[in-house]
Amino acid sequence: MTAPAIIISGPSGIGKSSVIARLLETCRYPLRMSISATTRSPRKGEKEGQHYHYWNVEQFQLGIRENRFLEWARVYEKDYYGTLIEEVEPFRNKGIGVVLEIDVQGAAQVREKLTDTFSVFLLAPLSVYESRLRSRGTETEEAIQRRLRAAQTEIPRMKEYNLTLVNDNLDETVERIRAEVELRFTESR
């Protein structure tokens, strides 16, 4: 049977990366993180093939025309981001679950193509969310405000997900997701 595709979404700075890292460590079934393609430049410390596949705009647009993506979007009318089919399906077919950290638009695209996804939307109170963004120290005020506006448009779409969790306790959040993911593995066997 095909292993599950697990979508994790939520506003930027909500703790998705921390939740996913812990989920990958603790799940008793094999999981891997899907590595997205992007046209943005690597940030300090990021590595090709580990954090993203860094493509130029022409490569990305060719990938769109060749239907190589499960989902893709142009973010803030600037950079392209997308999930390559080759990052997901070959692994699922080998019994390895694949975690996708994507936004609500991407999640909707994936759910249209893969009917057996399990999706989680992570939340935090807006004040906590803003505090997390500010404590990163990597965002300009303009970027923080843009992310807060984006969060306000994403949050109403949480009802599209299988599970919505307030990420105020990392251990509890990971445990809830892990239990659900392991149930899906059991059902797929």
C-alpha positions in Angstrom: 0.0 0.0 0.0 1.0 3.6 -0.4 2.3 5.4 2.6 0.5 8.6 3.7 1.3 12.2 2.5 1.1 14.4 5.6 0.5 18.1 5.1 1.5 20.6 7.8 0.3 24.2 7.3 0.0 27.3 9.4 1.1 30.8 9.5 4.8 31.5 9.1 6.5 31.4 12.5 3.9 29.1 14.1 6.5 26.4 14.8 5.9 24.1 11.8 9.6 23.3 11.4 10.0 22.3 15.1 6.9 20.1 15.0 8.1 18.4 11.8 11.6 17.8 13.1 10.3 16.2 16.2 7.7 14.2 14.3 10.4 12.8 12.0 12.4 11.8 15.1 9.6 10.1 17.0 7.3 8.4 14.5 7.7 4.6 14.6 7.1 4.4 10.8 9.5 5.7 8.1 8.9 9.4 7.3 10.8 11.9 5.2 10.5 15.6 4.6 9.7 16.7 1.1 12.2 19.2 -0.2 10.5 22.0 -2.1 11.8 23.8 -5.1 12.1 27.6 -5.0 13.4 30.5 -7.1 14.5 32.5 -4.1 18.1 32.8 -3.2 19.5 30.5 -0.4 19.7 32.1 3.0 22.8 31.9 5.2 23.4 28.2 6.2 20.9 26.7 3.7 22.1 24.0 1.4 20.9 22.8 -2.0 19.0 19.6 -1.8 18.8 19.8 2.0 16.7 22.9 2.6 15.4 23.5 -1.0 16.1 22.8 -4.6 17.2 26.2 -5.8 16.0 26.8 -9.4 16.0 29.8 -11.6 12.7 31.2 -12.9 13.1 29.5 -16.3 13.7 26.1 -14.7 10.7 26.5 -12.5 8.4 27.6 -15.3 9.6 24.7 -17.4 8.7 22.4 -14.5 5.2 23.9 -14.4 4.7 23.3 -18.1 6.0 19.7 -17.7 3.6 19.1 -14.8 6.4 18.2 -12.4 4.7 19.7 -9.4 2.0 18.5 -7.0 1.5 22.1 -6.1 3.2 25.4 -6.8 2.6 29.2 -6.2 4.3 32.5 -6.7 4.6 34.1 -3.3 4.2 37.8 -2.8 4.4 38.2 -6.6 8.1 37.5 -6.3 9.5 33.9 -5.8 8.1 30.6 -6.9 7.8 27.7 -4.5 6.5 24.2 -5.3 6.4 20.5 -4.3 7.9 18.2 -6.9 6.1 15.0 -7.6 9.5 13.2 -7.5 9.9 14.3 -3.9 6.7 12.6 -2.9 5.3 9.7 -4.9 8.4 7.5 -5.3 8.8 7.4 -1.6 5.2 6.9 -0.8 5.2 3.9 -3.2 8.1 2.4 -1.2 6.1 2.7 2.1 7.8 5.9 3.3 5.4 8.6 4.5 6.2 12.1 3.2 5.7 15.3 5.2 4.9 18.5 3.2 5.3 21.9 4.9 3.1 24.0 2.6 0.7 26.9 2.7 -3.1 26.7 2.5 -3.2 27.2 -1.3 -0.6 24.5 -1.9 -2.4 22.1 0.5 -5.6 22.6 -1.5 -3.8 21.7 -4.7 -2.3 18.6 -3.2 -5.6 17.4 -1.8 -7.1 17.7 -5.3 -4.4 15.4 -6.7 -3.8 13.0 -3.7 -7.0 11.9 -2.1 -5.3 10.1 0.8 -3.6 13.0 2.5 -3.7 13.7 6.2 -3.5 17.4 6.9 -2.8 19.4 10.0 -3.3 23.2 10.5 -1.2 24.7 13.4 -2.5 27.8 15.2 -1.4 30.1 18.0 -3.1 33.2 19.3 -2.3 36.2 17.0 -0.4 38.0 19.8 1.8 34.9 20.4 2.3 34.5 16.6 3.4 38.1 16.3 5.8 37.8 19.3 7.4 34.7 17.6 7.9 36.5 14.4 9.5 39.5 16.2 11.7 37.2 18.3 13.3 35.6 15.2 15.0 38.9 14.5 15.1 38.1 10.8 12.1 40.0 9.6 11.6 43.7 8.7 8.6 45.4 10.1 7.1 45.4 6.6 7.6 41.6 6.4 6.1 41.0 9.8 3.0 43.0 8.9 2.7 41.1 5.6 3.0 37.8 7.4 0.3 38.9 9.9 -2.0 39.9 7.1 -1.4 36.5 5.4 -2.1 34.7 8.6 -5.5 36.4 8.9 -6.4 35.1 5.4 -5.0 31.6 6.1 -6.7 31.0 9.5 -10.3 30.9 8.2 -9.2 28.0 5.9 -8.3 25.7 8.9 -11.7 23.9 8.5 -10.3 22.4 5.3 -7.8 20.3 7.3 -8.3 16.9 9.1 -6.8 18.3 12.3 -6.4 21.7 13.8 -4.1 22.2 16.8 -3.0 25.2 18.9 0.7 24.8 19.0 1.3 26.0 22.5 3.0 22.8 23.8 5.4 21.2 21.3 5.4 17.8 23.0 1.6 17.6 23.0 1.3 18.9 19.5 3.8 16.3 18.1 2.2 13.5 20.1 -1.3 14.3 18.6 0.1 14.4 15.1 2.3 11.3 15.6 -0.7 9.2 16.8 -2.8 10.2 13.8 0.0 9.6 11.3 0.7 6.1 12.8 -3.0 5.3 12.6 -2.9 6.2 8.8 0.1 3.9 8.4 -1.7 1.1 10.1 -4.8 1.6 7.9 -2.7 1.6 4.7 -1.2 -1.8 5.4 
